[in-house]
Amino acid sequence: MAPHMESTLEQPAVAIAATPRVRWLQELTRTDVPSAGGKAANLGELIQAGVPVPPGFVVVADAYLDAMQKSNARNSLIKTVAQIDSTNTAALTIASESLVALVRHAGVPAATRAQILEAYRRMGPDVLVAVRSSATSEDGTAASFAGIHATFTNVRGEQALVDAVVGCWASLWEPRAIAYRASRGLTEEPAIAVVVQAMAFAAKAGVLFTTNPASGSPSEMVIEAAFGLGEVVVSGQVEPDTYTVQKSGPMKVHARIGTKAFKIICSTSGRDERVALDASEAKKRVLDDQEIETLRTLALRIEEHFGQPQDIEWAFAGDACLIVQSRPITTLSKNENTADATSAGRALLVGLGASPGQASGRVRILHSTEEAESFLDGEVLVASMTSPDWVPLMRRAAALVTDGGGITCHAAIVSREMRIPCVVGTDLATKTLRTGDVVTVDGRSGQIFAGDVTRAKTVSNASDITASKPRVVTVAEATATRLYVNLAMPERAAEVAALAVEGVGLLRAEFMLAAALGGEHPKALVAQGRAREFVDRMANSLLQITRAFGSRPVVYRTTDFRTNEFRALKGGEPFEAVEENPMIGYRGCYRYIRDPEMFRLELDVLARVREETPNLHVMIPFVRTKWELLACLELIDAHPLGKHRGLHRWIMAEVPSVAYYIPEYAKLGIDGVSIGSNDLTQLVLGVDRDSKMCAELFDERDEAVLDTIRRIIQAAQSSGMTSSLCGQAPSNYPEFAEKLVRFGITSISVNPDAVDAARSSIASAERAVILEAARRPRA
């Protein structure tokens, strides 16, 4: 959605209508779909019908095709995608990376770039815009492409605009886009136009269906609404208000007030800002009756104009109600293949029926797409919420159940298109259901029952729907702050190595060790005379990762199990003490110098791997004092690994004392520090990170924590060392990323599923810093 707006609603004068690559929205009609795409053509229709729409223009599909043709990429794209098995996630991921790279390398031809920037300048000086895909098969009657292609909000400046256009082009070849086209039987060469519209500052926004998408009733419309920007509704980030409204006669409204935990607003600096809502605000009704009537009137007018039921995105900005998108509803129920499960007794859970039909299967609770490997075909997928990145799993599921979301969120729309029964907004599905339970999901009534109570076959055709790789759509733009990835399991190495990252910033040895050794304590193996087996297994696992990343660095954090975790391994009890507070006990660097035998075995592993793949480097965790680090480095220097040319030595910055000792550590030959924000936060604030009772005290954004991070980064900079941070905060909190960039951090390392979100946050932060510096008056 693009619900903020900086300029007026007045559409710019049509001064460049003759140019072949750019057209103003008000010029377009539905006959322009082949060149402008479905989204842009529909917006043009709305403007001509007198519906209030944010002003803007479209970069036509021929601009994309021309760019691909001139760079000789077009034939390669067509040939490569024809050979892809979109049901093979790993192969799809690798192929997609090469396709996206082709598009990015092609870039925007000079003539097209000039036309885009001319149109942008006509919208106003450095105006804030939304840049959205408008594929030629998008927003049609057969396929909505909801959330499949890229959208960029808060884009300001000429280069940022051009980058965003290329990002939309590239998203045509993202795994989920390839998979979605296959699932809808779309085999023609894809092409994509790009809509550029002025942003509006939305106080409330959401989605409206002019026919009830769950029941199929043409006499009802459904409105879902939340405070702030509408993306929280579309993506299912919050539980929105749901208003079921009679389309004709006196207005009758049935309101279901959702719990809206937060809102996203556009700050005055042009960045999205997440604002937490307290309990009373979260349960406050979003729309009053007058606003509902305004939406009903507009919706009926739009439906009449297009002559069919519509899926409409709207926003209230000031006193104006703006329409930012309208497309045909592709998912209307026909009431077929459903069975009456209500006779099965009391439901285990009740939510919102989002996609009709019934299906039974074993529950599989997943907390992220990283757990996809455990999911079996035909299971009932249960998650807190899904996004378009979950398509690979959804296509294999018998049914979908989520804690959050409404009937117009991505999960609901895609489920309906795939004919997978879906229930959203249950609040407690991930807590009430258990993996392995057999349940029946009734996507019409919104109920989940124990056992298999269906009387008819499920409407799910999961095996016929093709998949995509979990990924957040964004521009993989270059940033001065390097972006690395955190990794733990070797079997994911090839997939993760295909991401646009500089390498592995944190390879967690603990998880790999536990998997490679089959859950056995390493000392138990050594005690059985199996030390060589330990080295062989670990080296083989590690080589899977270092080989996958080629010349890119892989930073291996040596084992940092706490004693309670080590005791839990098979045969671990005889070797591990019982500590009252293992979190700050016998672990990390200190453990190595007190138990050098096991540390030397780990160094044996690293030395063997570096003989084949010298991109491997070492990082020492939980360093408390100078003398223990010195003793640890002496162990490395005395080992053959220490003689390896080009070996970098890093330390984790988890203990606040690091801020003081960094100049001394630099003298010992340490190349860089990586801030472990979880441990650092708990030690700065004195709160156990695992404590539920004190959970509200644990906040990486606390000023004391940020000050400690600043001192570590700046001390490293002064000492000629690199600095990094491994954690999710930069992708979860854009303001956190900006702090790190302002502090001068060298790199950031995040989990694979957060790569694109983190890159976006970093890039946004760098742009803010650059703009601020450019606007600062010179002496």
N, C-alpha and C positions, 0 to 999 in steps of 0.2 A: 504494500500500500504506500501511497505518497501523500499523507494527510497533513503536512504542514504547508503553509504557503507564504512566500515572502512578497511577491508582487501582487498587483491587483488582478481581478478576474478578467480584465479586459484582454481579449486575444490580440496578439501583435498584428500589425498590418502585414498583409501578404505581399512582401517585397521580393521574396526569393522563390516564388512559385515556379519560375522557369528552370531553376536548378534541378538537375536530375537526382541528386542524392538526399536532399532534405525537403520536407513538406510540412507546412503548418497544420496543426490538428484540425482547424476549422475548415480546411479544404477537403477533408476526407469524408467518404461515405463507405457503406458496406461493400461496394464494388471494388474498393481499394485493398481488400484483404490480401491478394497475391503480392502486392508491393509493400504495403504498410503493416501487414500482420493484423491479427484479429483484435488485439487490444487497442491499437491506434485507430483502426477503422471504426470500432464501436465508440471510442471517445469522440471521433469526428461526427458521427451520427448524433450523439448526445448534444454536442455544441449546436449543431444545426437545428435540433429540436428545442433549443432554448434552455437546456438543462445546465445548471452551473457546474463548470468543470475547470480545474486549474489550467492556465494557459501553457502552451508548449508546442513542440514540433516532433517530428519523427525522422529518424535516419532510416531510409527505406532499405528493404532487403537486398536490392540490387547493389547497394554500397558494400554490403558484406560479401556478396558473390563476386563482385568486381575485385575486392581486396584479395580474396582467396585465389582468383584466377591469375591476377598479376604476380602473385608470389609463388605460383605453381603448386599451391597447396590443395586446390580443389579436387583434383583427381585422386590424390593420396588420401584425402578424407573419405571420399566415396568408396574407394577400394578397400581401405582398412576397415571401415565400419561394416562392410558387407561380409567380412570374414570373422567378425566377433561373435563368440558364443556368449550372449548376454546373461545366460543362466550361470556362467562361471564367474563368480565375483572377482577372483584374483586376476584372471585373464582380462576381464572387462576393465579393471582398474589400471592395469599396465597399458593396455591399448588406449584407454581414454587419456592417459597422461601424454602420450605421444601426439594424439589429435589436438589436445588443448595447446600443447607447445607449438604445433604448426600454426594455429590461429594467432597465438600471441606473437610469434615470430613475423607473421605476415603484417600485423599492425594495420594502420590506417593510411591509405595513399594520400599524398599531399593535397590533391584537389578535393577529395572528400573531407579531409581535415579542415581545409579552409572554409568549406560550406557549413560544416558543423559549427565552427567557431563564429562565423558570421551570424548564424541564427541565434547562437547563445548570447552574443553581444546585443542583439536586438531586443532580447528579453529584459535587459537592464544591466547595470554595471556589477559584474561579479555576483550575479544572483545565485541564491541557493536553490539547487534543483534535485529532483529525483530522476534516476536513470533506470528505466525498466525494459525488460525484454518484450518483444511483440512478435513472436514467431508466426510464420504464415499459416501454421496449423493450430495456433493457440487461440483460446477463448472462442472456440467454435462449438457446434452442436454435438460433436462426437467426443471431443477431448478438451478438458479445461486447462491442462498443464498447470494446475494449481501448485505454486511454489517450486516448480521444476527448474525454471530458468532464473537467471540472476536478476536481483533488484538492488540498486544502490541508492541510499538516501543521504541527504545532507552533503551533496557534492557541490563544491565551490571551486571555481577557477578553471582555466582552459585546459591545462594538462590533466587535471583530475577528471574532467569531463571526458576527454579522449580516452583515458585509461578505463573509465567506467564503460564506455561504449565497447571497447575491446573485451572487457570482462563479460558483457552480455553476449557478445559473439562467441566467446570461448565456452560459455555455459551451455551452448548448444551441443557440445561434445563431452560434457561431464557424464560420468557413469549413469547417474539417475535419469538424465535426459535421454540417453541412448536406450536405457531399459524401458523407460516410460513409452517411448515411441514404439518399441517392439511390442509392449503389452497392449497397445491400442491398434496394432496392425498397420502402422504408418511406415511405409517402405520407400516413399519418394525421397529425393534429396532434400534435406531440411534447409531452410533459409530463415533468417531472422532479421527483423527490423528492431529499432530501438527508440523508445519513447523518452523524451526529455521534457519534464514538466516542472513548473515552479512549485516550491514546497509551501505548505500551509501549517500554521501552528494550531494543532487540533487539541481541543479540550476533551473531546470524547469522540470515539470512532468505532466502526465495526462493519458487520456484514448483514445484508438483507436478502432473503430468498422470497421471491414473489409467489412461490408455491411451496407448501410445507415439504421439505426434502425427505423427511422421515416417514410421514404418512402418505405423501403424494396428494394430499387434499388441495385442490385448486382454489378453494374458498378461503384458505388461510395463507398468510405470509408470516415468516419467522424473521425476527430481528435479533441479532446478538450484538451486545455493546459492552464497551469497557472505557475506563477513563484514559486519556492520553491518546497515544498513537494506536492505530488499529492492528498493527502487526501482532500485538499480544493476543488478539482474537483469532486471526488467521492462522498463526503458528501454534495456538493452543497453549500459550505460556501461562494464561490465567483462566479461571473458570468465569466466563462472562455472564452478564445478565441475558436471559432469553425471554423474549416477548413474542407470544403467539397472538396474532392480530387478525380479526375478521376483515376481509378485503372490502366488503361492501356493507352499506347500511351504517347504523350508529356504530362508533368505534368500540369494540369489545376487546379487551386486552387481558391475556393471562400472563402474568409476570412471574418468572422464576429468577430470584435475585442470586447471582453467583458471588463467590468469595474471590475478590480481585486483590491478590496479595500485594501487587505493585502496579505502577503505571510507568510508561516510558514517555517522556516529553522531549521536545526539541529545545535545548537550552539556547540562550541568546548568542552563544558562540557557534551555534550551528551543529552541535553534536547531540546525539541521543543520550538522554540521562535517565537512569532507572531510579524511580522514587518509591520507597516502601510506603504502604498504606497501613495505618493502624486498624485495629479490629472494627471500629465503627465506620471508618471510611471504606474498608474492604467490602462491607455488607451494605453499603449505601446504594440506593437505586440510581442508575446512570441516567436514564431518560425519563423526562416527565411526559405527561399525556400530550402536551402541545408539540413536543419534539417528535413523538411517535406519529402524530397526525401529519406533521411536515414530511416525515419519511414515507408514510403510507401514500400521501398525495403524489410525491415525486416518483415512487416506485410504480404506482399504477400508470402514471404517465409514460414511464420508460418501457414498461411491459407492453403497453398499447402501441408504442412507437415501433418496437421490434416484433410485435405480434407473437410472442412466445414467453414463457416464464424466464425470469432473469435472476442471476446471482450478482448482487450489487455491493460494491464497497463504497462506504460513505464516511464523511467526517464533518463534525461541527467545529468550525473555526470562527471564533467571535460569534456574530449573529448569523453567519452564513452556513448553510448546509451544502457541502460540496460532494459531488460524485466523482470518485477517482477511478472507477472501473465498473463496467457492466458486461456480462457475458451470459450466454444461454446456460441454463442448468442442465448439466450432462448426466445427472444421477437420479432422475425421478423414479420412484418405486412403482412397480406394476403389480405388486402384491402376489407375485408368483413364487412357487417353491418354498413356501413358508408353512410351518406347522405350528399348531397350538401347543405351546409348552406350559401354558398357565395351569394346566391340570396337574402338573408335576408337584404342586405344593408350594410352599413358601420359598421365595427367591433368596439366595445367599446374598445378593447385592442388587441394587437398583441404581441405574444411572440414566443417561439420556440415550434413547435409541437413535443411533446416527446412521446406520446402514442396515436396511431390512434383511431378513433371512435368519435362519437358525443353523447352528453348527455345533457339534460336540467334539471334544478332544481333550488331551491332557494339557494342563496349564504349564506354561513356561514363563516365569517372571524374569524379565531382563531390565537392568537398570541403565544400560547404555548399549549402543551398537557394537561396542568392543566385545560384548558377550555373544555376538552372533554365532560363533562357532558351536555353541552348545544347543542351538535351536534346531529342532527336528521338523521336517516337513509334516504338515497336518496338525501341529500343536496349536493351542490357543495362546496367542501372544498377549501377555499382560505387562504393561509398562506405565510409568508415571505419566508420560506423554510421548508422542512420536512427532517427528517432523518428516519432510519429504526424504530425508536421509535414511529413513527406516524402510523404504520401499522394498529393498531386497528381502527383508524378513516378512513384510506384510504379504508379499506375493506367495510365500510358502505357508502362510498361516491359514488355519481353518476359520479363525475369527480373531478379532482384536478387541481388547478391553483396556481402557486407560483410566487413571485417577482423575486427570484434568481434561480441559478442553470443552468445546461446545459442538453443536451439530454442523457448524460451518467451518471448523478448523481443518487444517490439512489432512489430519488423520481420517476425519469423517469423509471428506470429499474423495480422497483417493480410495478409501475402502468401498465407497459406493460405486466408483468407477470400476473397481476390480470385483465387485459383487461379493465382497467379504463381509459377513455380518460384523457389526461394530457397535460397541457401547462405550460412550465417553462420559466423563464427569462423575465417576462413581465415588471419588474421594479416597476410598479405602481398598481398592482392588489389590494393590501390591502388598497390603498388610493383611487382608482377610483371606485371600486365596493362597494356596501353596503349590509350588512346582510339583508336578506329578498328579495332582488332583484331576479327576475327570469332571468336566462341567459342560453344560449346554448354554450357549450364548444366544439370546433372542434379541436380534438387532432392531426389531420393530418396537417391542415393549420396553427395551432397555433393561431387561432382567437377566440375571445369571443364575442358573439352577445347578444343584449338585447332580452328578451322574449324566448319563446319556438318555435324554427324554425326548429326542426328536422322533417324529413319525414320518419324516420325509428326508430325502437327501439334502445336504447343505447346498446353498446356492453358490458356495465358494468354488471358483475354478482356479485354485491357487497354482496348480501345476502348469497352467497355461499363461500365467502372467510372468513377464520377465522382470529381472531385478536390476538394481543399481547399487553402487558402492556408497556406504554412509559418508556423506560429506556436506559441509555447509558451503553454499554457493557464495563465492566471493572472488575478487580479483587477486591473483597471486602476484601483487606488485612488489617491486624491489624496495627494500627498506634498509636504512643505514644500520638499524638494530637487527642483528642476525637472529633468525628464528630456527631453533632446534626442536627436536621431538624427544619426549621421554618414552622409553621402551622397556619391556620386561620379558616378553615371551618370544623366543626365536621364530616360532611358526608364523608370526605376523610380520616378520622382517621384510619380506619381498613386497607385501602390500604397503607397509608404512614407508619403505624406501622410495615408493613411487610418488610420495607427497612432495610438495615444493618446500623442502626444508634443507638447511645447511648440513645436517647430520644428526647424530644422536647426542643430545646434551646431557642426558642422564640415562645410563643403562643400569637398571636395578639388578644387582647380582642375586639378591635374596630369592626372588621369584624364579629366576633361571636355575639357581642351585637346587631349590626344592623340587622343581620339575625334572631336572637332569638326573638327580639322585633318587628319584622315585619317593621323595618325602623322607629319606633317611638322613640322619645326622652325619655330617662329614667325618666326625671323629669315630663314629661307629664303623664306617667303612675302613678307615685307617687302622683301627684296632683289629680288624679282620684281615689285615694285610692287603687291602684293596686300594692303596693310595694311588697307584697308577690308573686304576679304574676311575677314580675321582677326577684326575687330570684329563683322561681321555673323554669322559662324558661332558665335562664342562667345556673343554676345548671345541668339541664337535658342535655343541649348542652355540657357543660364542661365534664360531666361524660362520654359522648361518646368517648372523647379523652383520658381521664385518664385511663378508663377501657381498651381501645385498647392497651395502652403501658405497661400495667401490672406493673411491679416493676421499669420500667425505668422512670427517672424523667421527669416531664412536668413542664416547667418554664413559668408561666403565667405572662405576662406583663400587669399590670393594665391599664385601659382605657387611651389612650393618643390621643383622638380626639382634634383637634384644634377648636377654636370657630367657624370658618367658616364652618367646617365639622359638628359640633354639630348643628349649625343653620339649616343645610340642612335636618336634620331629621324631621319627622312629628311632628308638635307641638313644634319645637325647638326655634323659633324666640323669644318668650317671655322670654326665659331663657338664651339667649346668647347675649353678647355684640358684636358690630361690631368693629373689630380691624383693624388698618392699616396694621399691620404686624403680623398676627396670628402665623406665623412660630416660632417666638420667644416671643410669648405673653402668654396668660392665658392658660396654659397647664401643664400636667405632675404633678410632685410632689407638686408644688406650688398650683395647683388647689385643690388638696386633702385637704390641710390644711385650705384653704379658703372656701371650700364647703364639710365639713366632712360628711354631711348626705349621700350624694351619695357614698362617699368612703366607709362608713360603710356598705351600702347595698352590695357593691362589696365584702367586706370582709365577709359578711354573706354567699355569694355564695361560696367563697373559703372554709370557715369553714365547710359548709354542704358537699361539695365534698370531702374534706379531711377525713371526718368521714368514708367514704367508701373506698376512694383511697388515701392513704397517700403519694403517689408519686408526689403530686402536691406541687409546691413551688411558691414563689411570687417574682416579680421583679418590682421595682419602676422606671418609665421612667423620663427623662428630669430633672435630679437633678442638680440644679445650685449651691446651697450653703449648708454649714453644718447645719445651724440653721433650714432650711426648712426640710431637711432630718430628723433631730432629732425630729421635731414636727410630721412628718409623721410616724416615727417609734413609737412614743408615742401613736398615734392613733391605730396602730396595736397591741401594747402591752396591751392596755386597752380593746381590743376586745377579745372574746373567741378564735379567730384564733391565737392570740399571745401566747396562752397557749399550742398550739399543739406541741407535742414533735417531733423533727426532722424537723421542718419547716425551710427551708433555705431562706434567704433574700438576694436578689441580687439588684443591681442598674444598669440602663443603663448608659454607659459612652458616652454621646452624646455632652456634653458641655465641652469645653477645661479646665474649672476650676477643673474638676474631677482629672486631673493629679496632681494638687496641693493638693487636699483634701483627696486623697486616704488613707494616714496614719490615718487621723482623722476618716474617714468613717469606717476603720477597727476597731477602738476603739469603735464605736457605734454598732458593731456586724454584720456588713455587711460581707457576706460570699464570694461574688464575684462580678465582674463587667462584663458586656457584652457591647462591643463597638458597637454602632450604627453608622456605617461608613458614612451613608448618612448625618445625622444631624451633625456629627463631622466634615465632610469635608466642609459643607456649613458654619459652624461657624469658622473654622480655616482659610478658604480662603475668607470668607465674600461674598459668592455668594449664591443666592437663588437657591436651588436645583430644584425648579419648573420653573425657568426662561429659556425660549427658547433662548432669546437673549444672555444669558451668559453661555449657555450650554458648550461651549468649555473650560470654566474656571473650570468647576466642574470635578475634577479628584482625585479619592481616592488614586492614586499612587503618588501624589505630595509629594515632599520631606518633606514639612512642615507638611503635614497630617501624613506621615509615622513616622516622629519624635515624633509627639504627641501620636500616637498609641504606639510607643516604650516606651515612658515614662509612659504611663498608664499601660502597661503590666508589665514593670519592677518594677514600684511602687507597683502594686498588689502583685507581687512575693515577694518583700521585706517585705510586710505587712502580708504575709501568706494568701492572698486571691487568689481565682481562677480568670482566665481571659478568656474571650471568645470574638468572633466577629460574629455578625449576618449580613450577607450580601453575595452578589454573587461574590464579587471581587476575593476571593481565587480560585473559579472554573473558572472564566473568564480569570484571569491573573495568570498563574503558578508562575511568579516571585513574585507576591503579597503573595501567600501562603508561599513561601520560606522566605520572610521577616518576616512573622508572626512566623514561626517556629523558625527562628534565634532569634527573640525577646523573645521567651520562652512562647508563648501563650499556655494556657491549652486546649482550645477547639475552634471549629469553627462550626457555625450553618448556614445552607444554605437551600434554597427552595428544595422541594422534587425532582424536575427534575434535580437538579444539584448535587445530592448526590454522584453519581459515579464519575463524573468529579472532584468534590472537593476532594474526597478520593484519587483519582489518583494524583492530584496536591500535596496534603499533603504528601502522601507517597514518591513521587519523591523528594519533598523538604527535607524530613527527611533523605532519602538516601544520598542526596547531602551533608547535614551537617555531617552525620556520616562518609562518605568517606573523606570529607575534614579534619575532625578531625583525622582519621586514617592515612592520608598521611602527616599530619603535623609533622615535625621532632621534636623529644623530646630533651629536654635540657640534 
